[in-house]
Every structure is written in C-alpha cells, then in structure tokens.
Amino acid sequence: MKFVPTIAAVATVIAASTAMAPAAAQDSPAATDSTVAAASTTEAADAAAVAVDSSAVASTPAVAAPACELHVFPTLEGQAMTTGWLSGFGIVGAVADAAANKDRNISEADYLKEALGPQMQVDALKSIDLVEALKLPPSQIIWETPIADRKITTKAATRLSSSTAPCYAELVITQNFYTKKAIYGRSLNNRFIFKDFRGGKTKTALVKGRGGNGLSLFPPKTTDETEGAEKELREVFLKNFFEYSKGIKAAK
C-alpha cells in the first residue's frame, strides 16, 4: 500500500520547519556574534554621550561670588510705650500715665521682641533687594548674630566683624519701637546705621537715621487677628527701612 500525503500533512511539516528556523538561527555562532556586536556598539555610544556631557559640565565656568560684602546685624531690642491724655498735663501727668500703662508696655514690648525678632527682621530684608536699596555694587550678604551691647552697635566706628574685605559695608538695626498715643494712634519706629568701609577702611562714619509709619492691626486684639497683625508689622518695618535708605548717598 502506498502512502499518499494529504494537504493537511504537508502543511503541518512546513509549519514545523518554519518554527524551528528562528531557534536554529539564535543558536548559531553568527547570530550570537551579531547580538554581541550590537550591544557593544550601544555601550560605546552611551559612553561617548556621557563623555560629552562630562566635558560640557567641566567647561562651564563657575560663577564667582561678588567681591564686596554687606554684613547685616539685626537687633534684639523691642520697646513699647502707650500714652494717654494724662501725658498732656506736664510732668505729673506723664508720670501718672506711665504708671497706669506700665504692665501694658512691658507685655507689648515682649510681644514686639517676638513678633519682630532677629529672624523676622532677616526674613523681611531677604524679601527685598537690600544691596540696591543701599546703593551698593553687587555684594554677598552675610547675616550676622545680633550684638546686645548698644554702646558697640551705636557708637563703634570700626568693623563689627572680623572680615578684612576691602569692599565692605555694614547695616545695623538698632531699634524696634512701638508707640501708641492718644492723638496719633499706633506706630512702629525703627532706627538704622549704615557704615561704608569701601576702599579698605578700618574706620568710617556712622550714617544714622530712622523710619516711622502707622499701624492699624498691631498689636492684635484677638488671636484671629494675630497673623494679619504680624504681617502688617513686617511690612511697616520694611517701609521704615526704605524711608531710611532713601537718605543713603551712593559712593562716588
């Protein structure tokens, strides 16, 4: 009896042969070499890209810090004084007024020291272009630790830091003073000192001045008003600084 292959049998053999071809190709040395070569080429390209990136980074010049320095000294001070109608009746009235508001003045002074403490002063001044306001050349700002001794901060004509930079200046905040008067209402007053040592000076003149503006929210009457009152306090502090800095003359 002769075996006659059917169409279905032939199709099965062809399909099996086709499925075996890729596997054989994968197992062949030539295919393996091609795969390794392709991988090596990819790795070489990646390495070249990394080398280019590294070269670009290395060739980028570092930005040098400004040669001039501005040293800023915030204050620890906080004073408060509330006066009423009695202050308008001579010394006796002023003494009576001070006695009547003694506890209030103490508590408000303590609150002012907290609400406008050294860090709050620094944060406020960081929000503006301090160097431009003082009419200085590009300068790096160094925030210093407050100095408690007023005899040093308000009278020393020498540098308050150990820096010997030839291009050097100082801004010293010397007073935070809250007042409330029967006629004029509430206000914040600040005093500042600017010292310009440019040219390598070891001593220089003290440019003293102040700024003062009204308050409407500080001190807060309720805890709900605290955030708004303290925000206003810092805004008026900056307003006072700009009022002072307008009098600073640019060095020729």
MOLIN-V80114 format. One record per pair of residues at least 4 apart in sequence whose C-alpha atoms are under 8 Angstrom apart, sorted by the first residue. I is the first residue (numbers start at 1). J is the second residue. If there is no record, write none. Layout:
i j
I J
I J
This chain:
i j
5 9
5 10
6 10
7 11
8 12
9 13
10 14
11 15
12 16
13 17
14 18
15 19
16 20
17 21
18 22
19 23
20 24
21 25
22 26
23 27
24 28
25 31
26 31
26 32
27 31
27 32
28 32
29 33
30 34
31 35
32 36
33 37
34 38
35 39
36 40
37 41
38 42
39 43
40 44
41 45
42 46
43 47
44 48
45 49
46 50
47 51
48 52
49 53
50 54
51 55
52 56
53 57
54 58
55 59
56 60
65 140
66 138
66 139
66 140
67 139
67 140
67 165
67 167
68 137
68 138
68 139
68 140
68 165
68 166
68 167
68 168
69 139
69 140
69 141
69 142
69 165
69 167
69 168
69 169
70 131
70 139
70 140
70 141
70 142
70 168
70 169
70 170
70 171
71 141
71 142
71 143
71 144
71 161
71 168
71 169
71 170
71 171
72 141
72 142
72 143
72 144
72 170
72 171
72 172
73 143
73 144
73 145
73 146
73 147
73 170
73 171
73 172
73 173
74 118
74 121
74 122
74 144
74 145
74 146
74 172
74 173
74 174
75 117
75 118
75 146
75 147
75 148
75 172
75 173
75 174
75 175
75 176
76 113
76 117
76 118
76 146
76 147
76 148
77 113
77 117
77 174
77 175
77 176
78 109
78 110
78 112
78 113
78 116
78 175
78 176
78 177
78 178
79 105
79 108
79 109
79 110
79 112
79 113
79 175
79 176
79 177
79 178
80 105
80 106
80 108
80 109
80 112
80 177
80 178
80 179
81 101
81 105
81 178
81 179
81 180
82 98
82 101
82 104
82 105
82 179
82 180
82 181
83 87
83 94
83 97
83 98
83 101
83 179
83 180
83 181
83 182
84 97
84 181
84 182
85 89
85 97
85 182
86 93
86 94
86 96
86 97
87 91
87 93
87 94
87 95
87 96
87 97
88 93
88 94
89 93
89 94
90 94
91 95
92 96
93 97
94 98
95 99
96 100
97 101
98 102
101 105
102 106
103 107
104 108
105 109
106 110
107 111
108 112
108 219
109 113
109 178
110 114
111 115
112 116
112 117
112 176
112 178
113 117
115 120
115 230
115 233
116 120
116 121
116 176
116 233
116 234
117 121
118 122
118 146
119 123
120 124
120 234
121 125
121 234
122 126
122 143
123 127
124 128
124 234
124 235
124 238
125 129
125 130
125 238
126 130
129 133
130 134
131 135
131 136
131 137
131 138
131 139
132 136
132 137
133 242
133 245
133 246
134 245
134 248
134 250
135 248
135 249
135 250
135 251
136 250
147 152
147 153
149 153
150 154
150 155
150 174
151 155
151 156
152 156
153 160
153 172
153 174
154 174
154 193
155 206
156 160
157 195
157 203
157 204
157 205
157 206
158 202
158 203
158 204
159 163
159 170
159 202
159 203
164 168
164 200
165 200
166 197
166 198
166 199
166 200
166 201
167 197
167 198
167 199
167 200
168 196
168 197
168 198
168 200
169 194
169 195
169 196
169 197
169 198
170 193
170 194
170 195
170 196
171 192
171 193
171 194
171 195
172 192
172 193
172 194
173 190
173 191
173 192
173 193
174 190
174 191
174 192
174 193
175 189
175 190
175 191
175 192
176 188
176 189
176 190
176 191
177 188
177 189
177 190
178 186
178 187
178 188
178 189
179 185
179 186
179 187
179 188
179 189
180 184
180 185
180 186
180 187
181 185
181 186
185 214
185 215
186 214
186 215
186 216
186 218
187 212
187 213
187 214
187 215
188 212
188 213
188 214
188 215
188 233
188 236
188 237
189 210
189 211
189 212
189 213
189 237
189 240
190 210
190 211
190 212
190 237
190 240
190 241
191 208
191 209
191 210
191 211
192 208
192 209
192 210
192 241
192 244
193 206
193 207
193 208
193 209
194 206
194 207
194 208
195 204
195 205
195 206
195 207
196 204
196 205
197 201
197 202
197 203
197 204
207 248
209 244
210 240
210 241
210 243
210 244
211 239
211 240
211 241
211 242
211 243
211 244
212 240
213 236
213 239
213 240
214 236
215 232
215 233
215 236
217 225
217 228
217 229
217 232
218 229
218 230
218 232
218 233
219 226
219 229
219 230
220 225
220 226
220 229
221 225
222 226
225 229
226 230
227 231
228 232
229 233
230 234
231 235
232 236
233 237
234 238
235 239
236 240
237 241
238 242
239 243
240 244
241 245
242 246
243 247
244 248
